[in-house]
Amino acid sequence: MSFSEVSNSDGFVERYRVDRPAGPAPTKRAQVREILERLIDSELHPGDAIPSERVLVTRLGVSRVTVRQAIADLVEAGALERVHGKGTYVTGPQVDSRLHLTSFSREMRDRGLIPATVVLSAAEEFASDDVAYALRIRPKRAVIRVERLRTADGTPMAYEVGYYPAALFPGLLDRELGSLYDVFAHEYGVVVTSGEQTVRAEAADAHQARILGIAKRAPLLVQERVTYAGNQVIEMSSSAYRADRYRIHMAITPRGAREN
């Protein structure tokens, strides 16, 4: 393949040359796309930025429109993702999840991904009416509010806010809050046994978009959960997952008699 007008002083095109059998010459859009694919396969990793449009235009000697079209093809194919105001990056992990009760950290490890948690805030506050109702405590009772960013292989996956009865977990703010279910089991002897969960779609607001590194109004899958240890409610949480990173699978079975 070749670009007749390319300045190849840095060897960029030569390094990612794609040999092909004789035949009709591919379009410049297709050639740029193949060079980017070779770059992604040979040098870049999930989360790495590709060269900017300006750099690609200069190195490849093609128009900005051609570069944008090639990048758009790879975004549509899922190989690249645009991060609003930052650039274009190699796509991070995609997670297919089945609805079951487990911690985020354990779920990511089960899929061969490295989980991490950034605790954005953690504080004791008075329970609102909604939180008190969900946790089955009286309004204005003390709860621990924990706000976290969950990542997999360094890619932001979910923004989570959880509420926990302060009376049930004294000293929780002094603990490591990365994997709360493990803390509950090992430090307090409280083991999660069941939960009730709903899933809904939502558009990211400015706060969620900034934390997750996505565009405002990008699609989210929001999981709202109430978690139990026996008959005791121990958690009310809301987890906003990036819809481009997270899919939910579930098994369904017939209920009742078949109707004709």
N, C-alpha and C positions, 0 to 999 in steps of 0.2 A: 504494500500500500504506500501511497506517497501523497504529499501535499506539494504541488509545484511551487507554491509561493512561500513555503515555510522557511524560516530562519532556524537552523538546527544547531546553533552553536553550543547549546547546553546538553545536547544529546537526548532531549526529552522524547522526541518522536522515535528515534532509533531504539531506545530502551524498550518502548512499548509497541514496536512494529508488529503488526499481525500479518503473518504470511498466509496467502490464500492462493488457490488454483487460478489459472487464467480464466477470464470471463469478463462480463460487464463490470466496469469500475463502480464500486459502491459510492453512494452519495457522501459528501463531506460530513453530513450529520451522522451517518452510520460509522464513518471512520473515527470521528471524535468519540462517539459512544464506545467503540471497541477499544480505543486507547484508554479511556477512563475505566472500562471494565478490567483491562490488563493491570492498570495501576492499583485498582481496588484489590485484585486477586494477589498481586505480588508484593505490595509494600504497605498497604493501609490495613487498619484494623477497625472493628466497630467503634464508633465514636470519634474516629479521626476525621479531620476536615480535608476536603479535596482542595486543590488550588483554586483561587478565586477566578471568577469569570475574566477579569482583566488579565491575570497571569496566563490563563489558557488561551485567550485571544492572541496574546503576544507570542507565546511559545509555539502555537499551532498555526498561526498566520491565517486564521479564519475569522469570520464575522462574529460579533457578540450574539446575533440571532442564532447562528448555527450552534454555538456553545450552549446557549440556553435551551435549545430544542433537544440536544443530546442529553443534557442534565435532566430535563423534564422527562425524557424517556426512561431514565434510570430511576427517577423518583417514582414514576408510575409503576415500574417493575418491582419496587420495594428495595432496590439496592442502595439508594441514597435517600436522605431526608433533608428538607430545608428547615432550619431553625430560624424563626423570625428575628431579624435584626442581628444575626450572628454569622450565618453562612450555610454551607451545605456539607453534610457529614455522611460517612458510611453508616448504614443502618445498624442499629444495635439489636439486641436479642428480641425475638418474638416469643411470647409465652402463651401456650394453650393451657387453660386451667379448667379443671373439673370442679364443680361446686362441692366442696367438702370443707370440714373444719380443721384448719391447720394454720400454722404461722406463716407469714410471708417468707421469712428466712428459710424455713424448712422446705417450702414449696419450691423456691429458687434452687436450693441445693439439689433437690430431687431431679431437677432438670439440667443439672450440670453447670449451673450459673453461680457466680460468686455474689451473694447478697451483701448489702451494706445499708446502714441506716444513719441518717443525719437527723439528730434531734434538734428541731428548729426552736421549740420552746417547751417548757414543762413548768407548771405552776399549780398551786392549790387555789381553788376559787369556790364560790357558792354555786350550788346547782340551780340552773334555771328550771322552770316548770317542766319543760320537755325532757331535759336530762334526768330530773328527779323521777318523772313518771317511768322512763325507760329503765332506770336503775332500781326502781321500787324503793326509793328513799323519799324523805320529806323534802320539799323545796327549801332551798337555802342551806341544806346540809353540805358539808365540805366534800368536794370531789377533786381529783387530780386530772387536769387537762394536759394531754401530751400531743404535741404537733410534730409530725415526722415526715421526712422524705425518704422513700424506699427506692433503692437502686439495684440493678442486676448487671453485673459486669461493667459497672460504672455508668450505666445508662439510667436516667431517671425513669421510674416506672409508675410510682403512685405517691400521691400526697394524702396523708392520713391524719385525722384528728380523732382522738379517743378520750373517753371519760371513764374514771374508775373511782369507786367509793373510797374516800380517804380513810374511813374507819376500818375498812377491810385490809388496807395496805399501808400501815404506818411506816414512815420512813422511805416510801417509794421514791421520792425525789432524790434520795441519796444513792439510789441503785443505778446500775447500768440499764438504760432503757431501750437498747437496741432490739432485743427479742423479749417482749413483755411476758408472753406465755411461759417461757423458760424461767423467767424471774419469779413469776407467780408460783410455779411448781417447786422450784428449788429453794426459794427464800421464804415462802409463806405457806407451803404445803397446799396450795390451791390449784387444783388440776381442772382444766377445761374439759367439760363433758358433752356439751351440746350448744347449739346456737340457732338463732333465727336470722335469716338474711334476705334482703331484697336487693335487686339490681335495677338501676334505671340509667337512662342516657341523660347527659347534661353537657352544655357548652362551657368551656373553661372561662372563668372570669379572669380579671387582670392578675389577681394574686396567685391563683392556681397556675396560670400560664407562665408567670415569671419563675415560679419554683420548679415547674416541670420542664422549662425550656421549650415551650411550644407557643404557637400563635394564640392570641386571645380568640375565644369562641371555637377553638379546636375541640373535636368530640372527645368526651370522657365517658368511661363506664364507672358509675358510682355504686359501690357496694355499701349498704348500711346494715350493720350487724349488732345484734344483742347477744351476748355470750353468757353462758351459765357454767357454774361449777355445782353440780347437783341441782338444788332448787334455788341457789343463790345467784342473782344477777351480778356479774363482775365487770361487765364492759358494755359501753355503748360507743360504737365507732362508725366513722364514715371514711371510706377509702376511695379516692378518685384516681382511677387507672387511665393511663393514656390509651385511647381506643386503637391507635396504630401499633401498640405493643402488646395488647392483651385481648385474648379471645376466651370466651367461656363455652365449655362443652358440658352437656348434660345428657344422661340417658333418660328416655321417656318410655313409659309403658302404658298400655290401655287401662282405663279405669271404668268399671261397670260393664254392663252388657253391651255387646256390639249392636249398633243400630243400623238398620237397612234403609 
